[in-house]
Amino acid sequence: MSEAVTRSVHSASTSPGLLASLDPLLREWLPRQRWFAGKGRPVTGFSLVSATEVLPLDSTLGVLHLLVQAHQPLVPTQRAPAHPADCYQLLLGVRETLPPRLAPALIGRPAQGPLAGRTVYEALHDPRPADVLLEAVRERARVGELRFERDTRHEIRGDLVPRLITAEQSNSSIVYGDTFILKLLRRIVPGVNPDLELPLALSREGCDQVPAPVGWMHADLAGDPYVLGVLQPFVQGATDGWDLALRGLAKGEDFSGEARALGRATAEVHTALARALPTVTMGRGQMELLVDGMTERLEAAVQAVPTLRPYAPGLRSAFDALADLAGGGETWTAQRIHGDLHLGQCLRSPSGHWSLIDFEGEPSKPLAERRMPQPIARDVAGMLRSFDYAAHSLSQAAGSDGAGPAAGWADMCRAAYCSGYAETAGRDPRTDPVLLRAYETDKAVYEVVYEARHRPDWLPVPMAAVRRLALSEAT
């Protein structure tokens, strides 16, 4: 194994005027980014966590890596977070003038400080900074506080052409020559990130349903580890499950075969995670906490979206039924799971092989919560809701009420997915209907709040599930 390459860090990045000079530019630019979590609240200031010159700022092209905390006022119903502000990873390019091809990446020109008069832009749009990141992984470089690692069993060529994926994502991804994809995490929290932890564990188990990490980028700051990016093989020609499902729906094609295969892939991942990492038994105390959380989220949702109020008793009955089972002595096995599973987190290769990606979990949840063992029913419920959501989304776009062929399509896919899961895992998730209904209900309530806040026209989509779940009874 070769020794890591250490690169020096120049002084401009540590200048006390650096963040002050960038502040007005970032206040304007940052809230417009898809991955910015604090939309709807003003940014009142920034704190610098880390600044590293990946390429010297006094050269023709400088590249500055920043971790900055964005300070925002709390909303009235928000509890004080464990960390005072969200921390974001930024990669900024610095040039005298910006070539026309990089015009969409413009952030602005600082009026003061060490970058005064120069042009600052989003560096990921520029092939040269993207090349530097891959080169650093290849070399296992150390650049200031940044650390780049790789699995030396994999060759990483230096002639791979980078391209930024411009589709809306909660992070940013660069594809290198259709060979590798580097996912740069945007909202950064200290600790062991499951987006690296779980794929590494699955790789050790030989699970080929998840692309194995080839390299990664991290930093240790004040004794805390920060995972910043993960390099994995790129599944060339793959289609994500959401797009594939919508295409099939639009053409009236049967998707149950794909749903069954996806169920088998999910079970393979769950089985491998149970081998690789500890499992626990959830009894009455743990289930009471789980049910209490679901009930609190329902009550908050009813306050936020009054349309839910008539259905609240029926929805609450799903949680009460789970509490009754736990009170009667029933227990459940919990293990590490994906945590945010839906059709968009699955890739189908041209050969028909399904892969699961993006193990970060729900970014809005605390990291400790995302790393807790949970029943596999949570992942299954997320996927069942995704099939239902796809069907009703298409109906919504067509101006119908979601009944008829689209609803029947969802029912077939949900059944096929569970059957495929059972073929591999040896147990059908539907044999635990009370737990599954509770998780589906919790997910549908979340969807109602999300749509009410962000896409009111789409509120009928999760409300269709709410009506069904409020009237159903698990047996």
N, C-alpha and C positions, 0 to 999 in steps of 0.2 A: 504494500500500500504506500503510495507516494505521500510525502509530507505536504501539509496544507501550505498554500502560498499566502504570505502575509503582505498586505499592501499598506503603505502609509496613508494617513489621513491629513489633509491640509487644514489650515487654520481658519479659512473664511467661514466654514460651516459652524464654527464655535463662536463666531462674532456675536456679541450681545444684541446687535442691531438687526441680525438676520430675520428672526421671527417677526419683529416689529415691522420690518419693511414688507414682509409677505402678508401680514395680517389683513389689510384691506382687500388684497387680491383673493385670498382664500375665503374670506367672508362672502364674496360674490360667487366664487366658482364652486366651492365645496357643496353647498346645499343643492346645486343643480345635478349632482352626480347620482346615478341610480343607486349606488351602494351607500349613500349617506343616510344614516338611520334616524336623524332628528328632524325630518321634514315638518314644516309647519311651525317651527320654533326658531326665533332668531339666534344667531351665533353671537355671543357677547364677548368672546375672547378666545385665545389659544394659549396653551402651555406646551413647551418643548420637552418631549421625552427623550428624543435621540435625534442627532443630525450627523450624517456621514457623507463625505464626498466620495461617491463611487468613481467619478471621473473629476479631476481637479476643476474647480470653478474658475480658475484663472486661465483656462485653456479655451480654444475655439468652441469646443462643446464641453460643457460641464454637466454633471449628473449628480443631483443631490437627493439622498434618501432621508426622509423625515418620518418620525413617529410624533404626531401632535395630538394633544387632547383638545377637543372642541367643546367649549363651555356654553351651555344653554340653560335657560330657566326651566324648571320642572312644570309639567302641566298640573292643574289643580288636583287631579285624582292619582297622580304618580307618587309612589313611595320613593324616598331617597335611595339612590342606587348604592351598591357596595363601592363603586368607583365614582368619583365626582363628575367625570366627563368621559364621553366616548373617545377612544384613541384610534386614530386612523393612520394607515400606512400610505405615504405619498412618495412617488418617484418623479422628481421634477427635472426637466432639461433646462439648460441655460445657454442661450446663444445671443450673439449681437443682434442678428435679424433672423426671422423665421422664414424658411423656404415656403412657398405657396402650398406645397403638398402637406405641410404640417399646420396650416391655418386652423383647422378644426380643433387642434390640441391647445390653442393659445389660452393661457391663464392671465397674463398681463405683463406690464413693465413696472417694476418697483421704482418709486420716486426717490427712495433714500436707501441707506444701508449698503452692505457690500455688493449687492446686485443692482444698484441704481443704474438706470438707463439700459439695462440688458433685458432680453425677452425671456420670460419664464413660461414653460409649457408642460403639458402632460407627456412625460418622456416615453411612456409605453407605446405611443404612436410612432416613435422613431426607431428604425431598425438598429441603429448603432447601440443605443442603451440596452435594447432587448438582447443584442448579441453579447454585451458585457455581462448580463446576468447569467446567460448560459455558460459563458466562458468561466465565470466564477464558480459555478457548480462543477464544471469539468475539472478545474484546478483545485477544488476543495479550498477555496480562498478564504482568507480572513481580511476583511476591510473594515478597519475601525472596530466597532462593536458587532458588525455583521459577520455571521458564520455561514459558509456554504458547505454542504455535505453531499455525498453521493454514494450509491451502492456501486462499488468498483467492479461488480460482475457484469455491469451493463456498459457498453461502449457508447460514448456521446461524441459524435462527430462535430467538428468545428465549422462545417460548411452548410449548416442547416439554416435556411432562410426563415426569419421570424415574421409572423403576422398577428396583429392584435384581433381578437374576436370582438366585434363591435355590438353583438346582440346584448340586450339588457341582462345584466347579471348582478348578483349581490356581491361579487368579487370581480377581479379582472384576470383574463387568461390570454396567454400568448402561445400560439402553435408554432413549433419549429419544424419546418420541412415535412409536415404531416407525419412526423415520427414521435415527437414528444409534445406535451402540453404543460405549460407552467401556470399554475393557479396562484396568483398573488392575493392573499387575504387582505381585505381592506379595513375591516373593523377588528382591531387587535386587542386581545385580552391576555394577561399573563397566565401561564399554566400550560399543561399538556393539552394540545389541541387534538380532538378526536379525528380531524380531517387528515392528520398524519399518523396518529396513534393506531387507529383501527385498520387502515390499509396495510400498515407495517405488520400488525398482528395477523391479518388474513394472509399476507404474503408468506409468513413463516409457516402457516398451516397449508400452504399450497392451494389456496382458494383462488381459482382463476375467474371468478365472477366479479372481481374488483381489480382494476389495474394497479400493479404493485408500484410503490414509489421508487423512482430512479434516483432522485436527489431532493434536497430540501434546503430551505433558507431559514435561519433563526437568529436570535440574539438573546443574550443574557444581560439583563439590566437590573441593577440593584438586587441581584440574587434571584430574580424571577426569569424563567424561560419564556420567550415569545416566539411562537411559530409564525413565520412570515409568508412562506410559500412552499408549494409542493410540486415537483416535476414528476410526471407520470407518462407512460406510453399513450400516444394519441390513437384512438380507435378510428382509423381512416374509413370514411364512407358511412359512418354510423349515423343513425337517426334516433333522436330522443323519443321516448315512449309517448309523450304528449302529442308531438307532431304526427307520429305514426298512427296513433289512435284517432286523431281528428281526420286524417286523410281517409282512414278506413270507414269512419262514420259518414263522411261526405259522399263516399262512393257506395255506401250500403254494404260494405264487405264484412264478413264474419271475422271478428278479432279474438274469438275465444281461444284459438290455438296459440296465439301470441300471449294471451293472458295466462294460459296454463304454463307455458314455458317461463314466463316471468315469475309465476308462483314458485316454480321449481328453483329458479335462480335465487329468489329471496330466501327460501328454506336452506339452500346451500350456504349462503352467507350467515344466516342465523346459527346454523349447526357449527360452522367453523368458529364463529365468535364464542360460542359456548365452550368449545374445546380450548380456545386460546386464552380466555380471560375468565375470572371467577364468576360464578352464579350465586344467587342468594334466594332465600325463601321469604316471600312476603306474607306475613300473617295479619292478624287483626289490626295491630297498631299501625303498621305500614300502610295497609289499605284504607284505614280511616283518614290518614294524611292525604292519600291519593284522592279519595272521594271528597274530602273537604276542599281541596284545591279545585276540583271540577265544579263543585257547587258554588264556590266563591266566584269563579269565572262566569258561571251562568248568571249569577245575581248582578255582577258588574255589567254583563252584556245586556241584560234586560233594562238596566238604567240607561245604558248608552243607546240602545236601539229598541224603542218602545214596541215596535212591530213584533218583537219576541214575546211580549207579555202574555198573550192568550195561550201560548204553547209551553210556558215555563213549568206548570205542574207536570205535564207529560214528560218533558225533558228531565226534570228533576227525578222522576220515578226511575229513570235509567241508573242514576247514581245511587238512589236509595236501595234499589235491588242489589247492587254490588255490595253496598254496606251490609245488607242483611246476610248475604252469603258469607262475608268475612266474619260477621258477628256469630254465625253458626259454626265457625271453626274451619272453613275452607281456606286453603293456602294456594299461592301461585308462585311459580318460578320466575325470577327476574334475571336478566343477563344484559350485556351490552348489545345495543341495537343500532340501527341507522339513525333513528330519531327524527327524521324529517322526510319520510319516504313518500314519494308520489311519482307519477309517470314521467315528470320532467327530470327526475334523478336517475333515470334508467336509460341505457343506450343499447340499441340493437345493431349489431354489425351486419354487413351484407351477407355473412354466412348464416345469420340467424341466432348468433350467440348474444345473450343478454348480459350486460354488466351494470352494476350499481355504482354510482359515483356520489361525490359530495357528502362526506360523512361529518361535516361540521356540526350538524344538528341545527335547531332553530337559533339563529344568531341573537335573537332578542332574549333568549334564556341565559341565565348565568352559566358559566363554564362548568362549575361543579354539578349543576343539575343536568347538564347535557351529558356528563360522564357517568351518571348514576345508572346502575342496572335497572332495567324496566321490563315488563312483560312484552313478549313478542307481539302481542295483540295490538300494541300501539302502532307498530310499523304496518301491520296488516290492515288496521283500520284506516291509516293514512292512504294506503293504496286503494282500498275499497271506495273511499271518498273520492279519490282521483278518477276512477272509472265513472262514478256517478256524476262527478263534476264535468268530465269531458262530454258526456251525453247531454246534460242539461245546458252546458255552455253552447253547444251547437244549436240546440233548440232555442236558446235565448237569442242567439245571433239571427236565427231565422224568424223570430217573432212569435214562436209557439210556446205552449205551456210546459213542454218537457214530457208530455205523455206520448204514448204510441211507440213507434219503432226505436227511437233513441233510448227511451226508458228500458225497453226490452233488451237492447244492446248492452246497457249497463248491467242489467241483471245477469245476462249470460257471461259477461266478462268477470263479474264478481264471483260467480259460482266456479268458473273455470280457474280463476286465480287460486281460490282456496283448494280446489281439487289438485292442482299442480303442486301447491305447497305440501299437501298431505302425502303426495306420491314420494316426495323426498324426505320430509321430516317424520313421516309415520303417524302424524296426528293432524287432523283437519282443524283449522282455527275456529270453524263454526261449531265445534263441540264445546266451546266455552262462550255461549251466546251472550251471557250477562256482561262479561268483561268486554267483549267485542262491541256490544251496543253502547256501553258507557264511553269507550274511547271514540267511537264514531260520533256520538252525541257531542262530546267535548270538542271534537274537530269541527263539526258543523257550526257550533256556537262561535268558535273562533272565526270561521269563514264569514259568518253574518256580520260580525263587528268589522272585519277587514273590508268587506265590500261596502258597508254603510259609510265607512270613512273615506275609502279611496275610489270606489266605482259604484256609486249608488244605483246606476242603471242595471247592474248585475246582481243586485240583492235578491231577485227572485231565484237565482241559481241555488244558493245554500238554503233559502227558505223552503224550497221543495223538499230538501232532505229533512229540514226541521219538522215539517208537517208529518212526514213519514215516520221519523224517529219518535216524535211525541205521541203518536198513536199506536206504535208497535209495542209488543210485550215479548221479551225474551222467554223462551220456554226450554 
